[in-house]
Amino acid sequence: MVGLDALLSVIENPARRRILEALAREPHYPLQLSKELGMSQQAVMKHLRVLESYGLVKSYQEESDLGGPMRNKYYPTVNFTIVVDVGTNIFHAELTTREHEPARTQAERDQEREARAGELRERMKEIDRRLLDLQRQREELIEEKERIMDEVARLTAGLPDYQARRAMYEFISRPDLDPREIARHLSLRDEVVMRYIKEWLEE
C-alpha cells in the first residue's frame, strides 16, 4: 500500500476519483468506463495505468458477452480511509487501510442478486445510521480537542522560547509520545524537552 502523500497525489485527480467510484460499485472494462464517464478510452487507459502502478486497481480477463475476444475488467484492490482534521491549533492527517476482498466473478455476482434485497437494504440503513452517529460523536470530540488546544495556546503564549512552546504543544497534543519521542520528533535533545516540561508543570 502506498503512503498518504503518494495516495493523495493520485486521487487528487477528479477523473481518477470517478474511475475509482465506478470500480467500487462493480468491476468495469475500459469501454464501459469510457461510456459511463464521458471520457475517451485513451484517457481512461492512461488513468487506469496510473492507478495500477500505485497498486490501487488490478484487472482480470473475462469473456465478452457479445462473443468477441477476452477483455480486461478492472477492480479496486485497496480499501482505505483518509481523515484530515484542521482547526485552530489542530492538524492531523491519517491513512488507514482495511483488508480487501478479491473481485467477484460474474457467476458469483449472479448468485448474490438472489440475496434478500429487503434485508440488505435494512442492514444498510442501520449501518448509515450508526455511521452518522459516529460522525456526530467525532465532530463533538474534535470541537473539544480544539478547545483544549486553544487553552494550551493561551497557557504557553507567555513562554519566550519558541522551542519550549513547540515542545509543550506536542506534549499535550500527542499523548501517545513520551518526552524522548517528542524530542526526536522536534530534533531536540532529550534533556532540553524534559527541562521544558518540568518547568512548565511546576509553574
C-alpha positions in Angstrom: 0.0 0.0 0.0 1.3 3.4 -0.9 1.8 6.1 1.7 -0.5 9.0 2.4 1.3 11.6 0.3 1.6 9.3 -2.7 -2.1 8.3 -2.4 -3.2 11.9 -2.2 -1.2 12.8 -5.3 -3.1 10.0 -7.2 -6.6 10.6 -6.1 -6.4 14.4 -6.3 -7.3 13.9 -10.0 -11.1 14.1 -10.3 -11.1 11.7 -13.3 -9.3 9.0 -11.3 -11.7 9.5 -8.4 -14.6 9.0 -10.8 -13.0 5.8 -12.1 -12.5 4.5 -8.6 -16.1 5.3 -7.7 -17.3 3.3 -10.7 -15.0 0.4 -9.9 -16.1 0.4 -6.2 -19.6 -0.4 -7.4 -18.5 -3.2 -9.7 -15.7 -4.2 -12.0 -15.6 -2.4 -15.3 -13.8 -2.8 -18.6 -12.3 0.3 -20.2 -15.0 0.8 -22.8 -17.7 0.7 -20.1 -15.8 3.4 -18.1 -15.4 5.5 -21.3 -19.1 5.5 -22.0 -20.2 6.0 -18.4 -17.8 8.8 -17.6 -17.8 10.5 -20.9 -14.0 10.1 -21.4 -12.0 8.7 -24.3 -10.8 5.2 -24.0 -7.3 6.5 -24.3 -7.8 8.8 -21.3 -9.4 6.0 -19.3 -6.5 3.7 -20.0 -4.0 6.4 -19.0 -5.7 6.8 -15.7 -6.1 3.0 -15.1 -2.3 2.6 -15.7 -1.6 5.2 -13.1 -4.0 3.6 -10.6 -2.5 0.2 -11.4 1.1 1.4 -11.0 0.2 2.5 -7.4 -1.5 -0.8 -6.6 -4.9 0.7 -6.3 -6.5 -1.4 -9.1 -6.0 -4.7 -10.8 -7.6 -6.5 -13.8 -8.7 -9.9 -14.8 -9.8 -11.3 -18.1 -13.4 -12.1 -18.8 -15.2 -13.3 -22.0 -17.1 -10.8 -23.9 -20.9 -11.2 -23.7 -21.0 -10.4 -27.4 -18.8 -13.2 -28.4 -15.7 -11.1 -29.0 -12.2 -11.5 -27.7 -11.4 -11.7 -24.0 -11.4 -8.3 -22.3 -9.8 -6.9 -19.1 -12.1 -5.9 -16.3 -10.7 -3.6 -13.6 -11.5 -3.7 -9.9 -10.1 -1.8 -6.8 -7.6 -3.7 -4.7 -7.3 -1.5 -1.6 -9.8 -0.4 1.0 -8.7 2.8 2.7 -9.9 5.8 4.6 -8.2 9.2 4.8 -9.0 11.5 7.7 -7.7 15.1 7.9 -8.6 17.3 10.8 -7.7 21.0 10.5 -8.7 23.6 13.1 -7.3 26.1 15.5 -4.2 24.6 16.9 -5.1 21.2 15.3 -3.7 19.4 12.3 -3.9 15.7 11.9 -3.8 13.6 8.8 -4.2 9.8 8.9 -4.4 7.0 6.4 -6.0 3.7 7.5 -6.4 0.5 5.3 -8.6 -2.5 5.6 -8.4 -6.0 4.1 -9.8 -6.0 0.6 -11.9 -8.8 -0.7 -11.0 -10.1 -4.2 -13.1 -9.2 -7.2 -16.1 -11.4 -7.7 -16.8 -13.3 -10.9 -19.9 -12.9 -12.9 -21.3 -16.1 -11.6 -20.8 -15.0 -8.0 -22.4 -11.7 -8.7 -25.4 -13.5 -10.3 -25.8 -15.6 -7.1 -25.5 -12.5 -5.0 -28.5 -11.0 -6.8 -30.6 -13.8 -5.3 -30.0 -12.5 -1.8 -32.9 -10.9 0.0 -32.8 -7.3 -1.1 -35.0 -6.1 1.7 -32.7 -7.5 4.3 -29.7 -5.9 2.7 -31.5 -2.6 2.5 -32.4 -2.6 6.2 -28.9 -3.6 7.1 -27.5 -0.7 5.0 -30.0 1.7 6.8 -28.7 0.6 10.2 -25.0 1.0 9.1 -25.7 4.5 7.7 -27.5 5.4 11.0 -24.5 4.2 13.1 -22.0 6.0 10.8 -24.0 9.2 11.2 -23.9 8.8 15.0 -20.2 8.2 14.9 -19.7 11.2 12.7 -21.6 13.4 15.2 -19.6 12.0 18.1 -16.4 12.6 16.2 -17.3 16.2 15.5 -18.1 16.8 19.2 -14.7 15.3 20.2 -12.9 17.4 17.6 -14.6 20.5 19.0 -13.5 19.5 22.5 -9.9 18.9 21.2 -9.9 22.3 19.7 -11.0 23.9 23.0 -8.2 22.0 24.8 -5.6 23.2 22.3 -6.9 26.7 22.5 -6.3 26.6 26.2 -2.8 25.2 25.7 -2.1 28.0 23.3 -3.1 30.6 25.9 -1.1 28.9 28.6 2.1 28.7 26.5 1.7 32.2 24.9 3.8 33.6 27.7 6.8 31.3 27.1 9.5 33.4 25.4 11.2 30.3 23.9 9.8 29.2 20.6 11.1 25.6 21.1 9.5 25.5 24.5 6.1 26.4 23.0 6.6 23.7 20.4 7.6 21.1 23.0 4.6 21.9 25.2 2.2 21.8 22.2 3.5 18.3 21.3 3.4 17.2 24.9 -0.3 18.0 25.1 -1.5 17.2 21.6 0.5 13.9 21.3 -0.2 11.9 24.5 0.9 8.8 22.6 4.5 10.1 22.6 6.8 10.1 25.6 9.2 13.1 26.1 12.1 11.3 24.4 9.9 10.6 21.3 8.8 14.3 21.4 12.5 15.3 21.5 13.3 13.1 18.4 10.2 14.5 16.6 11.3 18.1 17.2 15.1 17.3 16.7 15.8 18.5 20.2 17.9 16.9 22.9 16.1 14.8 25.5 17.2 16.8 28.4 16.0 20.0 26.8 12.5 18.7 26.3 12.5 17.2 29.8 13.5 20.6 31.2 10.8 22.4 29.3 8.1 20.0 30.5 9.4 20.1 34.2 9.5 23.9 34.2 6.0 24.2 32.7 4.4 21.7 35.0 5.9 23.4 38.1 4.6 26.9 37.2 
